[in-house]
Amino acid sequence: MSLAKHEEVAHICDVAGCSSEAERSFNIKQVSKSSLELKDDSIRQVHLCKNHYKKFKKETSNDRSLDQVY
Ligand SMILES: [Zn+2]
């Protein structure tokens, strides 16, 4: 049994207020470290559009440098 949706259906960005087409998806644990607000935070896989992916990447790489500083 498969509940998978058709592959060709484009995902929409899961960030609140955004309706752009998603480019990539991430685990909710990764995305919750950033300041991005999601439409639904009970999902496991978060889809991000190009812009929010950039924002997410920027914020999470900042996190990593904070870890190194102590
Ligand atoms: Zn977006």
PDB file of the backbone (N, CA, C, O) and the ligand in Angstrom, with CONECT records:
HET     ZN  A 101       1
ATOM      1  N   MET A   1       0.840  -1.213   0.000  1.00  0.00           N
ATOM      2  CA  MET A   1       0.000   0.000   0.000  1.00  0.00           C
ATOM      3  C   MET A   1       0.866   1.250   0.000  1.00  0.00           C
ATOM      4  O   MET A   1       1.866   1.329   0.714  1.00  0.00           O
ATOM      5  N   SER A   2       0.483   2.190  -0.780  1.00  0.00           N
ATOM      6  CA  SER A   2       1.258   3.423  -0.832  1.00  0.00           C
ATOM      7  C   SER A   2       0.348   4.636  -0.734  1.00  0.00           C
ATOM      8  O   SER A   2      -0.659   4.747  -1.434  1.00  0.00           O
ATOM      9  N   LEU A   3       0.730   5.531   0.144  1.00  0.00           N
ATOM     10  CA  LEU A   3      -0.030   6.771   0.289  1.00  0.00           C
ATOM     11  C   LEU A   3       0.663   7.927  -0.422  1.00  0.00           C
ATOM     12  O   LEU A   3       0.231   9.076  -0.337  1.00  0.00           O
ATOM     13  N   ALA A   4       1.731   7.605  -1.116  1.00  0.00           N
ATOM     14  CA  ALA A   4       2.520   8.641  -1.777  1.00  0.00           C
ATOM     15  C   ALA A   4       1.704   9.377  -2.828  1.00  0.00           C
ATOM     16  O   ALA A   4       0.904   8.787  -3.553  1.00  0.00           O
ATOM     17  N   LYS A   5       1.927  10.656  -2.885  1.00  0.00           N
ATOM     18  CA  LYS A   5       1.269  11.464  -3.907  1.00  0.00           C
ATOM     19  C   LYS A   5       2.018  11.313  -5.218  1.00  0.00           C
ATOM     20  O   LYS A   5       3.147  10.823  -5.250  1.00  0.00           O
ATOM     21  N   HIS A   6       1.396  11.728  -6.272  1.00  0.00           N
ATOM     22  CA  HIS A   6       2.070  11.666  -7.567  1.00  0.00           C
ATOM     23  C   HIS A   6       3.327  12.524  -7.555  1.00  0.00           C
ATOM     24  O   HIS A   6       3.315  13.667  -7.096  1.00  0.00           O
ATOM     25  N   GLU A   7       4.393  11.959  -8.060  1.00  0.00           N
ATOM     26  CA  GLU A   7       5.683  12.639  -8.057  1.00  0.00           C
ATOM     27  C   GLU A   7       5.657  13.970  -8.790  1.00  0.00           C
ATOM     28  O   GLU A   7       6.368  14.905  -8.421  1.00  0.00           O
ATOM     29  N   GLU A   8       4.859  14.050  -9.797  1.00  0.00           N
ATOM     30  CA  GLU A   8       4.904  15.252 -10.639  1.00  0.00           C
ATOM     31  C   GLU A   8       4.194  16.452 -10.023  1.00  0.00           C
ATOM     32  O   GLU A   8       4.296  17.571 -10.527  1.00  0.00           O
ATOM     33  N   VAL A   9       3.477  16.211  -8.934  1.00  0.00           N
ATOM     34  CA  VAL A   9       2.810  17.319  -8.256  1.00  0.00           C
ATOM     35  C   VAL A   9       3.855  18.159  -7.525  1.00  0.00           C
ATOM     36  O   VAL A   9       4.620  17.643  -6.710  1.00  0.00           O
ATOM     37  N   ALA A  10       3.878  19.429  -7.818  1.00  0.00           N
ATOM     38  CA  ALA A  10       4.867  20.304  -7.199  1.00  0.00           C
ATOM     39  C   ALA A  10       4.493  20.572  -5.744  1.00  0.00           C
ATOM     40  O   ALA A  10       3.323  20.771  -5.417  1.00  0.00           O
ATOM     41  N   HIS A  11       5.492  20.573  -4.890  1.00  0.00           N
ATOM     42  CA  HIS A  11       5.253  20.912  -3.500  1.00  0.00           C
ATOM     43  C   HIS A  11       5.298  22.423  -3.345  1.00  0.00           C
ATOM     44  O   HIS A  11       6.025  23.117  -4.055  1.00  0.00           O
ATOM     45  N   ILE A  12       4.519  22.908  -2.419  1.00  0.00           N
ATOM     46  CA  ILE A  12       4.525  24.327  -2.106  1.00  0.00           C
ATOM     47  C   ILE A  12       5.290  24.526  -0.803  1.00  0.00           C
ATOM     48  O   ILE A  12       5.229  23.701   0.108  1.00  0.00           O
ATOM     49  N   CYS A  13       5.994  25.615  -0.740  1.00  0.00           N
ATOM     50  CA  CYS A  13       6.786  25.957   0.435  1.00  0.00           C
ATOM     51  C   CYS A  13       5.926  25.901   1.705  1.00  0.00           C
ATOM     52  O   CYS A  13       4.792  26.380   1.711  1.00  0.00           O
ATOM     53  N   ASP A  14       6.457  25.330   2.750  1.00  0.00           N
ATOM     54  CA  ASP A  14       5.707  25.151   4.000  1.00  0.00           C
ATOM     55  C   ASP A  14       5.829  26.316   4.971  1.00  0.00           C
ATOM     56  O   ASP A  14       5.289  26.255   6.075  1.00  0.00           O
ATOM     57  N   VAL A  15       6.520  27.362   4.584  1.00  0.00           N
ATOM     58  CA  VAL A  15       6.655  28.523   5.454  1.00  0.00           C
ATOM     59  C   VAL A  15       5.357  29.335   5.428  1.00  0.00           C
ATOM     60  O   VAL A  15       4.775  29.569   4.369  1.00  0.00           O
ATOM     61  N   ALA A  16       4.919  29.756   6.611  1.00  0.00           N
ATOM     62  CA  ALA A  16       3.672  30.515   6.728  1.00  0.00           C
ATOM     63  C   ALA A  16       3.683  31.744   5.830  1.00  0.00           C
ATOM     64  O   ALA A  16       4.643  32.514   5.837  1.00  0.00           O
ATOM     65  N   GLY A  17       2.637  31.924   5.073  1.00  0.00           N
ATOM     66  CA  GLY A  17       2.503  33.101   4.231  1.00  0.00           C
ATOM     67  C   GLY A  17       3.189  32.985   2.884  1.00  0.00           C
ATOM     68  O   GLY A  17       3.137  33.920   2.086  1.00  0.00           O
ATOM     69  N   CYS A  18       3.824  31.873   2.617  1.00  0.00           N
ATOM     70  CA  CYS A  18       4.551  31.696   1.367  1.00  0.00           C
ATOM     71  C   CYS A  18       3.817  30.708   0.470  1.00  0.00           C
ATOM     72  O   CYS A  18       3.353  29.667   0.934  1.00  0.00           O
ATOM     73  N   SER A  19       3.712  31.036  -0.809  1.00  0.00           N
ATOM     74  CA  SER A  19       3.053  30.106  -1.721  1.00  0.00           C
ATOM     75  C   SER A  19       3.929  29.795  -2.923  1.00  0.00           C
ATOM     76  O   SER A  19       3.434  29.418  -3.985  1.00  0.00           O
ATOM     77  N   SER A  20       5.240  29.956  -2.746  1.00  0.00           N
ATOM     78  CA  SER A  20       6.170  29.644  -3.818  1.00  0.00           C
ATOM     79  C   SER A  20       6.365  28.137  -3.945  1.00  0.00           C
ATOM     80  O   SER A  20       6.129  27.377  -3.005  1.00  0.00           O
ATOM     81  N   GLU A  21       6.792  27.737  -5.104  1.00  0.00           N
ATOM     82  CA  GLU A  21       7.045  26.325  -5.332  1.00  0.00           C
ATOM     83  C   GLU A  21       8.296  25.895  -4.567  1.00  0.00           C
ATOM     84  O   GLU A  21       9.320  26.578  -4.606  1.00  0.00           O
ATOM     85  N   ALA A  22       8.209  24.760  -3.874  1.00  0.00           N
ATOM     86  CA  ALA A  22       9.338  24.298  -3.073  1.00  0.00           C
ATOM     87  C   ALA A  22      10.440  23.709  -3.942  1.00  0.00           C
ATOM     88  O   ALA A  22      10.182  23.065  -4.959  1.00  0.00           O
ATOM     89  N   GLU A  23      11.667  23.947  -3.514  1.00  0.00           N
ATOM     90  CA  GLU A  23      12.833  23.441  -4.229  1.00  0.00           C
ATOM     91  C   GLU A  23      13.432  22.241  -3.521  1.00  0.00           C
ATOM     92  O   GLU A  23      13.897  21.293  -4.155  1.00  0.00           O
ATOM     93  N   ARG A  24      13.415  22.294  -2.206  1.00  0.00           N
ATOM     94  CA  ARG A  24      14.054  21.245  -1.409  1.00  0.00           C
ATOM     95  C   ARG A  24      13.215  20.936  -0.200  1.00  0.00           C
ATOM     96  O   ARG A  24      12.325  21.702   0.172  1.00  0.00           O
ATOM     97  N   SER A  25      13.505  19.800   0.417  1.00  0.00           N
ATOM     98  CA  SER A  25      12.795  19.486   1.651  1.00  0.00           C
ATOM     99  C   SER A  25      13.793  19.093   2.735  1.00  0.00           C
ATOM    100  O   SER A  25      14.859  18.540   2.465  1.00  0.00           O
ATOM    101  N   PHE A  26      13.410  19.395   3.952  1.00  0.00           N
ATOM    102  CA  PHE A  26      14.272  19.151   5.100  1.00  0.00           C
ATOM    103  C   PHE A  26      13.474  18.523   6.218  1.00  0.00           C
ATOM    104  O   PHE A  26      12.246  18.600   6.252  1.00  0.00           O
ATOM    105  N   ASN A  27      14.197  17.899   7.134  1.00  0.00           N
ATOM    106  CA  ASN A  27      13.555  17.361   8.316  1.00  0.00           C
ATOM    107  C   ASN A  27      13.103  18.512   9.206  1.00  0.00           C
ATOM    108  O   ASN A  27      13.787  19.530   9.307  1.00  0.00           O
ATOM    109  N   ILE A  28      11.954  18.349   9.850  1.00  0.00           N
ATOM    110  CA  ILE A  28      11.413  19.385  10.724  1.00  0.00           C
ATOM    111  C   ILE A  28      12.393  19.771  11.827  1.00  0.00           C
ATOM    112  O   ILE A  28      12.426  20.928  12.249  1.00  0.00           O
ATOM    113  N   LYS A  29      13.185  18.820  12.295  1.00  0.00           N
ATOM    114  CA  LYS A  29      14.156  19.105  13.365  1.00  0.00           C
ATOM    115  C   LYS A  29      15.190  20.124  12.922  1.00  0.00           C
ATOM    116  O   LYS A  29      15.617  20.975  13.703  1.00  0.00           O
ATOM    117  N   GLN A  30      15.590  20.028  11.655  1.00  0.00           N
ATOM    118  CA  GLN A  30      16.557  20.985  11.132  1.00  0.00           C
ATOM    119  C   GLN A  30      15.925  22.364  11.004  1.00  0.00           C
ATOM    120  O   GLN A  30      16.513  23.377  11.383  1.00  0.00           O
ATOM    121  N   VAL A  31      14.709  22.377  10.459  1.00  0.00           N
ATOM    122  CA  VAL A  31      14.051  23.650  10.175  1.00  0.00           C
ATOM    123  C   VAL A  31      13.630  24.361  11.456  1.00  0.00           C
ATOM    124  O   VAL A  31      13.607  25.591  11.501  1.00  0.00           O
ATOM    125  N   SER A  32      13.297  23.603  12.492  1.00  0.00           N
ATOM    126  CA  SER A  32      12.854  24.235  13.747  1.00  0.00           C
ATOM    127  C   SER A  32      13.986  24.988  14.442  1.00  0.00           C
ATOM    128  O   SER A  32      13.734  25.781  15.349  1.00  0.00           O
ATOM    129  N   LYS A  33      15.231  24.748  14.028  1.00  0.00           N
ATOM    130  CA  LYS A  33      16.360  25.501  14.576  1.00  0.00           C
ATOM    131  C   LYS A  33      16.435  26.908  14.008  1.00  0.00           C
ATOM    132  O   LYS A  33      17.074  27.791  14.581  1.00  0.00           O
ATOM    133  N   SER A  34      15.786  27.103  12.892  1.00  0.00           N
ATOM    134  CA  SER A  34      15.799  28.417  12.261  1.00  0.00           C
ATOM    135  C   SER A  34      14.589  29.217  12.727  1.00  0.00           C
ATOM    136  O   SER A  34      13.763  28.716  13.490  1.00  0.00           O
ATOM    137  N   SER A  35      14.489  30.451  12.269  1.00  0.00           N
ATOM    138  CA  SER A  35      13.371  31.299  12.697  1.00  0.00           C
ATOM    139  C   SER A  35      12.173  31.180  11.762  1.00  0.00           C
ATOM    140  O   SER A  35      11.192  31.908  11.911  1.00  0.00           O
ATOM    141  N   LEU A  36      12.249  30.277  10.812  1.00  0.00           N
ATOM    142  CA  LEU A  36      11.165  30.143   9.839  1.00  0.00           C
ATOM    143  C   LEU A  36       9.891  29.653  10.525  1.00  0.00           C
ATOM    144  O   LEU A  36       9.909  28.691  11.293  1.00  0.00           O
ATOM    145  N   GLU A  37       8.788  30.337  10.228  1.00  0.00           N
ATOM    146  CA  GLU A  37       7.502  29.938  10.791  1.00  0.00           C
ATOM    147  C   GLU A  37       6.763  29.087   9.785  1.00  0.00           C
ATOM    148  O   GLU A  37       6.598  29.477   8.629  1.00  0.00           O
ATOM    149  N   LEU A  38       6.319  27.930  10.225  1.00  0.00           N
ATOM    150  CA  LEU A  38       5.686  27.001   9.302  1.00  0.00           C
ATOM    151  C   LEU A  38       4.168  27.060   9.376  1.00  0.00           C
ATOM    152  O   LEU A  38       3.593  27.414  10.406  1.00  0.00           O
ATOM    153  N   LYS A  39       3.529  26.705   8.261  1.00  0.00           N
ATOM    154  CA  LYS A  39       2.071  26.659   8.220  1.00  0.00           C
ATOM    155  C   LYS A  39       1.555  25.573   9.152  1.00  0.00           C
ATOM    156  O   LYS A  39       0.495  25.701   9.763  1.00  0.00           O
ATOM    157  N   ASP A  40       2.334  24.504   9.242  1.00  0.00           N
ATOM    158  CA  ASP A  40       1.921  23.363  10.038  1.00  0.00           C
ATOM    159  C   ASP A  40       3.166  22.743  10.659  1.00  0.00           C
ATOM    160  O   ASP A  40       3.977  22.140   9.955  1.00  0.00           O
ATOM    161  N   ASP A  41       3.324  22.886  11.968  1.00  0.00           N
ATOM    162  CA  ASP A  41       4.550  22.379  12.565  1.00  0.00           C
ATOM    163  C   ASP A  41       4.421  20.939  13.060  1.00  0.00           C
ATOM    164  O   ASP A  41       5.263  20.459  13.818  1.00  0.00           O
ATOM    165  N   SER A  42       3.375  20.264  12.630  1.00  0.00           N
ATOM    166  CA  SER A  42       3.250  18.847  12.976  1.00  0.00           C
ATOM    167  C   SER A  42       3.744  17.951  11.842  1.00  0.00           C
ATOM    168  O   SER A  42       3.721  16.725  11.946  1.00  0.00           O
ATOM    169  N   ILE A  43       4.189  18.589  10.758  1.00  0.00           N
ATOM    170  CA  ILE A  43       4.714  17.807   9.637  1.00  0.00           C
ATOM    171  C   ILE A  43       6.142  17.374   9.929  1.00  0.00           C
ATOM    172  O   ILE A  43       6.841  18.001  10.725  1.00  0.00           O
ATOM    173  N   ARG A  44       6.566  16.309   9.284  1.00  0.00           N
ATOM    174  CA  ARG A  44       7.926  15.810   9.515  1.00  0.00           C
ATOM    175  C   ARG A  44       8.889  16.341   8.473  1.00  0.00           C
ATOM    176  O   ARG A  44      10.047  16.641   8.767  1.00  0.00           O
ATOM    177  N   GLN A  45       8.402  16.450   7.274  1.00  0.00           N
ATOM    178  CA  GLN A  45       9.249  16.886   6.174  1.00  0.00           C
ATOM    179  C   GLN A  45       8.792  18.278   5.744  1.00  0.00           C
ATOM    180  O   GLN A  45       7.630  18.478   5.390  1.00  0.00           O
ATOM    181  N   VAL A  46       9.701  19.216   5.776  1.00  0.00           N
ATOM    182  CA  VAL A  46       9.364  20.601   5.458  1.00  0.00           C
ATOM    183  C   VAL A  46       9.888  20.956   4.079  1.00  0.00           C
ATOM    184  O   VAL A  46      11.066  20.763   3.779  1.00  0.00           O
ATOM    185  N   HIS A  47       9.014  21.470   3.256  1.00  0.00           N
ATOM    186  CA  HIS A  47       9.425  21.882   1.917  1.00  0.00           C
ATOM    187  C   HIS A  47       9.711  23.378   1.913  1.00  0.00           C
ATOM    188  O   HIS A  47       8.939  24.180   2.439  1.00  0.00           O
ATOM    189  N   LEU A  48      10.839  23.730   1.305  1.00  0.00           N
ATOM    190  CA  LEU A  48      11.225  25.137   1.266  1.00  0.00           C
ATOM    191  C   LEU A  48      11.426  25.607  -0.164  1.00  0.00           C
ATOM    192  O   LEU A  48      11.976  24.888  -0.998  1.00  0.00           O
ATOM    193  N   CYS A  49      10.973  26.827  -0.436  1.00  0.00           N
ATOM    194  CA  CYS A  49      11.215  27.435  -1.734  1.00  0.00           C
ATOM    195  C   CYS A  49      12.652  27.956  -1.769  1.00  0.00           C
ATOM    196  O   CYS A  49      13.370  27.897  -0.771  1.00  0.00           O
ATOM    197  N   LYS A  50      13.051  28.456  -2.905  1.00  0.00           N
ATOM    198  CA  LYS A  50      14.424  28.938  -3.081  1.00  0.00           C
ATOM    199  C   LYS A  50      14.793  29.996  -2.046  1.00  0.00           C
ATOM    200  O   LYS A  50      15.856  29.922  -1.431  1.00  0.00           O
ATOM    201  N   ASN A  51      13.924  30.968  -1.856  1.00  0.00           N
ATOM    202  CA  ASN A  51      14.210  32.066  -0.931  1.00  0.00           C
ATOM    203  C   ASN A  51      14.314  31.590   0.510  1.00  0.00           C
ATOM    204  O   ASN A  51      15.235  31.966   1.236  1.00  0.00           O
ATOM    205  N   HIS A  52      13.370  30.767   0.911  1.00  0.00           N
ATOM    206  CA  HIS A  52      13.397  30.306   2.298  1.00  0.00           C
ATOM    207  C   HIS A  52      14.513  29.300   2.530  1.00  0.00           C
ATOM    208  O   HIS A  52      15.028  29.187   3.642  1.00  0.00           O
ATOM    209  N   TYR A  53      14.881  28.584   1.507  1.00  0.00           N
ATOM    210  CA  TYR A  53      16.028  27.678   1.616  1.00  0.00           C
ATOM    211  C   TYR A  53      17.292  28.489   1.901  1.00  0.00           C
ATOM    212  O   TYR A  53      18.102  28.116   2.750  1.00  0.00           O
ATOM    213  N   LYS A  54      17.447  29.596   1.186  1.00  0.00           N
ATOM    214  CA  LYS A  54      18.605  30.477   1.400  1.00  0.00           C
ATOM    215  C   LYS A  54      18.619  31.005   2.820  1.00  0.00           C
ATOM    216  O   LYS A  54      19.656  31.016   3.484  1.00  0.00           O
ATOM    217  N   LYS A  55      17.457  31.441   3.278  1.00  0.00           N
ATOM    218  CA  LYS A  55      17.344  31.987   4.620  1.00  0.00           C
ATOM    219  C   LYS A  55      17.664  30.907   5.651  1.00  0.00           C
ATOM    220  O   LYS A  55      18.401  31.141   6.609  1.00  0.00           O
ATOM    221  N   PHE A  56      17.108  29.752   5.440  1.00  0.00           N
ATOM    222  CA  PHE A  56      17.326  28.619   6.335  1.00  0.00           C
ATOM    223  C   PHE A  56      18.812  28.256   6.391  1.00  0.00           C
ATOM    224  O   PHE A  56      19.368  28.045   7.469  1.00  0.00           O
ATOM    225  N   LYS A  57      19.432  28.188   5.238  1.00  0.00           N
ATOM    226  CA  LYS A  57      20.839  27.811   5.155  1.00  0.00           C
ATOM    227  C   LYS A  57      21.714  28.833   5.881  1.00  0.00           C
ATOM    228  O   LYS A  57      22.650  28.475   6.597  1.00  0.00           O
ATOM    229  N   LYS A  58      21.392  30.102   5.682  1.00  0.00           N
ATOM    230  CA  LYS A  58      22.122  31.179   6.321  1.00  0.00           C
ATOM    231  C   LYS A  58      22.022  31.046   7.846  1.00  0.00           C
ATOM    232  O   LYS A  58      23.028  31.129   8.551  1.00  0.00           O
ATOM    233  N   GLU A  59      20.826  30.844   8.333  1.00  0.00           N
ATOM    234  CA  GLU A  59      20.608  30.769   9.783  1.00  0.00           C
ATOM    235  C   GLU A  59      21.241  29.538  10.394  1.00  0.00           C
ATOM    236  O   GLU A  59      21.800  29.609  11.488  1.00  0.00           O
ATOM    237  N   THR A  60      21.164  28.423   9.714  1.00  0.00           N
ATOM    238  CA  THR A  60      21.722  27.200  10.285  1.00  0.00           C
ATOM    239  C   THR A  60      23.241  27.206  10.225  1.00  0.00           C
ATOM    240  O   THR A  60      23.888  26.577  11.063  1.00  0.00           O
ATOM    241  N   SER A  61      23.822  27.897   9.261  1.00  0.00           N
ATOM    242  CA  SER A  61      25.285  27.966   9.245  1.00  0.00           C
ATOM    243  C   SER A  61      25.776  28.920  10.330  1.00  0.00           C
ATOM    244  O   SER A  61      26.887  28.766  10.839  1.00  0.00           O
ATOM    245  N   ASN A  62      24.950  29.907  10.687  1.00  0.00           N
ATOM    246  CA  ASN A  62      25.261  30.764  11.830  1.00  0.00           C
ATOM    247  C   ASN A  62      25.259  29.949  13.119  1.00  0.00           C
ATOM    248  O   ASN A  62      26.111  30.132  13.989  1.00  0.00           O
ATOM    249  N   ASP A  63      24.299  29.058  13.224  1.00  0.00           N
ATOM    250  CA  ASP A  63      24.192  28.182  14.385  1.00  0.00           C
ATOM    251  C   ASP A  63      25.476  27.404  14.592  1.00  0.00           C
ATOM    252  O   ASP A  63      25.983  27.285  15.707  1.00  0.00           O
ATOM    253  N   ARG A  64      25.986  26.881  13.495  1.00  0.00           N
ATOM    254  CA  ARG A  64      27.168  26.052  13.563  1.00  0.00           C
ATOM    255  C   ARG A  64      28.363  26.869  14.075  1.00  0.00           C
ATOM    256  O   ARG A  64      29.169  26.370  14.861  1.00  0.00           O
ATOM    257  N   SER A  65      28.471  28.121  13.628  1.00  0.00           N
ATOM    258  CA  SER A  65      29.603  28.927  14.069  1.00  0.00           C
ATOM    259  C   SER A  65      29.446  29.291  15.549  1.00  0.00           C
ATOM    260  O   SER A  65      30.437  29.428  16.267  1.00  0.00           O
ATOM    261  N   LEU A  66      28.200  29.445  15.998  1.00  0.00           N
ATOM    262  CA  LEU A  66      27.970  29.708  17.422  1.00  0.00           C
ATOM    263  C   LEU A  66      28.441  28.542  18.277  1.00  0.00           C
ATOM    264  O   LEU A  66      29.018  28.721  19.349  1.00  0.00           O
ATOM    265  N   ASP A  67      28.180  27.352  17.776  1.00  0.00           N
ATOM    266  CA  ASP A  67      28.594  26.152  18.500  1.00  0.00           C
ATOM    267  C   ASP A  67      30.116  26.111  18.708  1.00  0.00           C
ATOM    268  O   ASP A  67      30.608  25.663  19.744  1.00  0.00           O
ATOM    269  N   GLN A  68      30.829  26.583  17.711  1.00  0.00           N
ATOM    270  CA  GLN A  68      32.277  26.513  17.785  1.00  0.00           C
ATOM    271  C   GLN A  68      32.844  27.567  18.749  1.00  0.00           C
ATOM    272  O   GLN A  68      33.928  27.385  19.304  1.00  0.00           O
ATOM    273  N   VAL A  69      32.119  28.650  18.940  1.00  0.00           N
ATOM    274  CA  VAL A  69      32.619  29.747  19.771  1.00  0.00           C
ATOM    275  C   VAL A  69      32.560  29.425  21.264  1.00  0.00           C
ATOM    276  O   VAL A  69      33.472  29.766  22.019  1.00  0.00           O
ATOM    277  N   TYR A  70      31.497  28.777  21.673  1.00  0.00           N
ATOM    278  CA  TYR A  70      31.224  28.467  23.096  1.00  0.00           C
ATOM    279  C   TYR A  70      30.817  29.698  23.886  1.00  0.00           C
ATOM    280  O   TYR A  70      30.556  29.603  25.085  1.00  0.00           O
TER     281      TYR A  70
HETATM  282 ZN    ZN A 101       8.907  29.994   0.872  1.00  0.00          ZN2+
END
